[in-house]
């Protein structure tokens, strides 16, 4: 399988018709000003120069803001630059991120002309009340219509959802996942809400009107969502905002994060917690008092089985007094494991 490279170009707040309460795109993207065509070309050239794999699949991605809501001339200016690299064979396709109310027949025709392959929609929630509280400016009905148009026109559909929006509950987030699954996206991004400086949500937080999720709460709900999307073979391309100079530990001077379930390795926390649950579940089915288990997994899964800072090994020992021995085997399918009891308590007592 060819390695996939993404060349990200951020267009913060271009095209956004309103300010969502959680959003300060300039902080989230790390970009302080809007992109020019010269800057876009330089970004692409710099990325291409750094990619040494000649067989790589490379995609230019326009992130941030709402790409299809910006002026038509600016869209075409940026798309034309990206399309030039497709024509000379240096880039395979283009990806854009936009709002559900930024999709119509004319727009999709334009995107197809420039060989856009993937369209990601910022959905955030399937609950119209929560969307209204977040000042999204669209309904979930618009998400459904846009998603269908995107798929029917041959594009690859992606969705972005958020966890922990004001007044959203675990049930709301489970229902959002169910609703998105019905729309058949190929990929999903899951973002726990962080309180970012200079947003309406920061004001609500400071005034005691909003309580962000704790890190433990965010991990627990994301575990459930990941299982749901995994079961439907929907690719999860991100869990948590990318760590940058701005999106980092709130104690750092450069951080734009005020509060919320920030962690530099949030995805690993979620996937490690899922491995912990799986291992404990298998141990409980063994009907024997276990002292030591040997878990064999694909090398790709090894770090997540151990857990962030060996959290799973320590928790198994502390909670169940079980020692975990990890082995790696490339013949085991990623996500699968083989568990063998290497020592029971009776063995331990007989030593």
C-alpha positions in Angstrom: 0.0 0.0 0.0 1.3 3.4 -1.0 2.0 5.9 1.9 -0.5 8.8 1.9 0.9 12.3 2.4 -1.3 15.3 3.1 -0.2 18.8 2.3 -2.3 21.1 4.6 -3.1 24.6 3.6 -5.2 26.5 6.2 -7.7 29.2 5.2 -8.8 30.4 8.7 -12.2 32.1 8.8 -12.4 32.6 5.1 -16.0 32.0 4.2 -17.4 31.5 7.7 -20.8 33.3 7.9 -20.8 33.4 11.7 -18.6 32.7 14.7 -19.2 29.3 16.3 -18.9 29.7 20.1 -16.0 27.3 20.3 -14.0 28.6 17.4 -11.0 30.8 16.9 -9.7 29.3 13.7 -6.5 31.4 13.8 -5.6 29.7 17.1 -6.7 26.2 16.0 -4.8 26.3 12.7 -1.8 28.2 14.0 -2.1 30.7 11.1 -2.6 34.3 11.9 -3.6 35.6 8.4 -5.4 34.5 5.3 -3.5 32.6 2.7 -2.3 34.1 -0.6 -1.7 32.1 -3.8 2.0 32.7 -3.5 2.0 31.4 0.1 0.0 28.4 -1.0 2.4 27.5 -3.8 5.4 27.8 -1.4 3.7 25.5 1.1 3.1 22.9 -1.6 6.6 23.2 -3.0 8.2 22.9 0.5 6.1 19.8 1.4 6.9 18.1 -2.0 10.6 18.7 -1.5 10.5 17.0 1.9 8.7 13.9 0.6 11.4 11.4 -0.4 9.1 8.5 -1.2 8.5 8.7 -5.0 5.6 6.2 -4.9 3.7 8.2 -2.3 0.1 9.3 -2.7 0.0 13.0 -2.1 -3.1 15.1 -1.5 -3.4 18.9 -1.1 -5.9 19.7 1.7 -7.6 23.1 2.3 -8.5 23.1 6.0 -10.0 25.6 8.4 -12.7 28.1 7.6 -15.4 27.0 5.2 -13.8 26.6 1.8 -16.9 26.5 -0.4 -18.4 29.6 1.3 -15.5 31.9 0.3 -15.7 34.0 -2.8 -15.9 32.0 -6.0 -12.8 33.8 -7.4 -10.7 32.9 -4.3 -11.8 29.3 -4.4 -10.8 29.0 -8.0 -7.5 30.8 -7.4 -6.5 28.3 -4.7 -7.9 25.3 -6.6 -6.1 26.3 -9.8 -2.8 26.3 -8.0 -3.4 22.9 -6.5 -4.7 21.5 -9.9 -1.5 22.5 -11.6 0.4 20.0 -9.4 -2.2 17.3 -10.4 -1.7 18.0 -14.1 2.1 17.5 -13.8 1.7 14.3 -11.7 3.2 15.6 -8.5 -0.1 15.5 -6.5 -2.9 12.9 -6.8 -5.9 14.8 -5.6 -7.4 17.7 -3.5 -9.4 17.6 -0.2 -11.5 20.4 1.1 -13.2 21.1 4.5 -16.5 23.1 4.5 -19.9 23.7 6.0 -23.0 21.7 5.2 -24.7 24.8 4.0 -21.8 25.4 1.5 -22.8 22.6 -0.8 -24.9 23.0 -3.9 -24.9 21.8 -7.5 -22.8 24.6 -8.9 -20.2 24.2 -6.1 -19.8 20.5 -6.6 -19.4 21.0 -10.4 -16.6 23.4 -9.7 -14.9 21.1 -7.3 -15.1 18.2 -9.7 -13.6 20.3 -12.4 -10.4 20.8 -10.3 -10.2 17.1 -9.4 -11.3 17.5 -5.7 -11.7 14.0 -4.4 -12.6 14.4 -0.7 -15.1 16.7 1.0 -15.2 16.9 4.8 -18.3 18.5 6.4 -18.1 20.1 9.8 -21.2 18.5 11.4 -20.4 18.8 15.2 -23.8 17.4 16.3 -27.0 15.8 15.0 -29.1 17.7 17.6 -30.5 21.0 16.2 -30.8 22.5 19.7 -27.1 21.9 20.4 -26.2 23.3 16.9 -28.2 26.4 17.8 -26.5 26.8 21.2 -23.1 26.5 19.4 -24.1 29.2 16.9 -23.4 26.9 14.0 -25.9 28.6 11.7 -27.2 25.4 10.1 -29.4 22.4 10.9 -28.8 18.7 10.7 -31.2 18.5 7.8 -28.7 20.5 5.8 -26.0 18.0 6.9 -28.1 15.1 5.5 -28.8 16.9 2.2 -25.2 17.9 1.7 -23.9 14.5 2.6 -26.2 12.8 0.0 -25.2 15.3 -2.7 -21.5 14.7 -2.0 -21.8 10.9 -2.3 -24.2 11.0 -5.3 -21.7 13.2 -7.2 -18.9 10.7 -6.6 -16.9 12.5 -3.9 -15.4 10.8 -0.9 -17.4 12.0 2.1 -15.9 12.9 5.5 -17.6 14.1 8.7 -16.3 16.0 11.7 -18.1 15.7 15.1 -17.5 17.3 18.5 -17.8 15.9 22.0 -18.7 18.0 25.0 -20.5 20.9 23.3 -22.7 23.1 25.7 -25.7 21.1 26.9 -24.7 18.0 24.9 -24.8 14.7 26.8 -23.4 11.3 26.2 -26.7 10.2 24.7 -26.6 13.2 22.3 -23.1 12.2 21.1 -24.1 8.5 20.7 -27.1 9.7 18.7 -24.9 11.9 16.6 -22.6 9.0 15.8 -25.7 6.8 14.9 -27.0 9.6 12.6 -23.7 10.0 10.9 -23.3 6.3 10.3 -26.6 6.3 8.4 -25.1 9.0 6.0 -22.3 6.6 5.1 -19.2 8.7 5.4 -15.9 7.1 4.5 -14.0 8.9 7.3 -14.7 10.7 10.6 -12.8 13.1 12.9 -13.8 13.3 16.6 -12.9 16.5 18.4 -13.5 16.9 22.2 -14.3 20.5 22.9 -11.5 22.7 24.2 -12.1 26.2 25.6 -10.0 28.4 23.3 -9.0 32.0 24.1 -11.1 34.8 22.6 -14.1 32.7 21.9 -17.7 33.0 23.2 -17.2 29.7 24.9 -14.3 31.1 26.9 -16.7 33.9 28.2 -19.3 31.2 29.1 -16.6 29.2 30.9 -15.3 32.2 32.8 -18.8 33.1 33.9 -19.5 29.6 35.1 -22.1 28.8 32.4 -20.1 26.0 30.8 -18.2 23.1 32.3 -15.9 21.3 29.9 -15.4 17.6 30.0 -12.7 16.2 32.1 -10.0 14.2 30.3 -11.4 10.9 31.8 -14.9 11.8 30.6 -13.7 12.7 27.1 -11.8 9.4 26.8 -14.7 7.4 28.0 -17.2 8.8 25.5 -14.7 8.7 22.6 -14.1 5.0 23.3 -17.8 4.4 22.6 -17.8 6.4 19.5 -14.7 4.8 18.1 -16.2 1.3 18.6 -19.3 2.4 16.8 -17.4 3.8 13.7 -15.0 0.8 13.7 -17.9 -1.6 13.6 -19.1 0.1 10.5 -15.6 0.2 8.9 -15.6 4.0 8.9 -12.0 5.3 9.0 -11.2 7.5 12.0 -8.6 9.9 10.7 -8.3 12.0 13.9 -9.3 12.0 17.6 -8.5 15.3 19.3 -7.1 18.5 17.9 -3.5 18.4 16.6 -0.9 19.5 19.1 0.7 22.8 18.0 2.4 25.8 19.7 -1.1 27.3 20.2 -3.0 24.1 21.0 -1.0 22.8 23.8 -0.9 22.5 27.6 -2.8 25.5 29.0 0.1 26.1 31.4 2.4 26.9 28.5 2.7 30.6 27.8 2.0 30.3 24.1 -1.1 28.1 24.6 -4.5 29.3 23.4 -6.2 26.6 25.4 -8.0 27.8 28.5 -9.6 24.6 29.7 -11.0 21.3 28.6 -9.7 17.7 28.0 -6.4 18.6 26.3 -3.7 15.9 26.0 -0.9 15.8 23.5 -1.5 12.1 22.9 -5.3 12.1 23.2 -5.9 9.4 20.5 -3.4 7.1 22.3 -5.3 7.6 25.5 -8.5 6.5 23.8 -7.0 3.5 22.0 -5.0 2.4 25.0 -8.2 2.5 27.1 -9.9 0.3 24.5 -7.1 -2.2 24.7 -7.3 -2.2 28.5 -11.0 -3.0 28.3 -10.4 -5.8 25.8 -7.6 -7.4 27.9 -9.6 -7.2 31.1 -12.7 -8.6 29.3 -10.7 -11.6 28.1 -9.1 -12.2 31.5 -12.5 -12.2 33.2 -13.8 -14.9 30.8 -11.0 -17.3 31.6 -12.6 -18.5 34.8 -9.3 -18.8 36.7 -7.5 -16.4 39.1 -4.8 -14.9 36.9 -1.4 -13.8 38.1 0.4 -13.2 34.7 -0.8 -13.0 31.1 1.1 -12.9 27.9 -0.5 -10.7 25.3 0.7 -11.0 21.7 -0.2 -8.2 19.2 0.9 -6.7 15.9 3.9 -4.4 16.5 1.7 -1.5 15.3 -0.5 -2.0 18.4 2.3 -2.5 20.9 2.4 1.1 22.3 -1.3 1.3 22.7 -1.4 -2.1 24.6 1.2 -0.8 27.0 -0.6 2.5 27.4 0.6 6.1 27.7 3.5 6.0 30.2 2.8 2.3 30.7 -0.6 3.2 32.1 -2.2 -0.2 31.2 0.6 -2.2 32.7 0.4 -0.2 36.0 -3.4 -0.2 36.1 -3.6 -4.0 35.6 -1.2 -4.5 38.4 -2.8 -2.1 40.8 -6.4 -3.1 40.1 -6.2 -6.9 39.5 -2.7 -7.7 40.6 -2.0 -9.1 37.1 1.4 -8.8 35.4 1.2 -8.1 31.7 3.9 -9.5 29.4 3.8 -8.1 25.9 4.9 -9.9 22.8 4.8 -8.8 19.2 4.0 -10.8 16.1 3.7 -9.3 12.6 1.4 -12.3 11.6 -1.3 -11.1 14.0 -3.8 -8.7 12.3 -3.7 -5.2 13.5 -6.3 -4.7 16.2 -6.4 -8.4 17.1 -4.6 -10.1 20.0 -3.7 -13.5 21.4 -3.9 -13.8 25.2 -2.3 -16.7 27.1 -2.3 -17.2 30.9 1.3 -17.8 31.8 0.8 -18.0 35.5 -2.2 -18.5 37.7 -2.4 -17.7 41.4 -2.2 -21.4 42.1 1.1 -21.5 40.2 2.3 -18.5 42.1 1.4 -20.1 45.5 3.2 -23.4 44.4 6.4 -21.6 43.6 
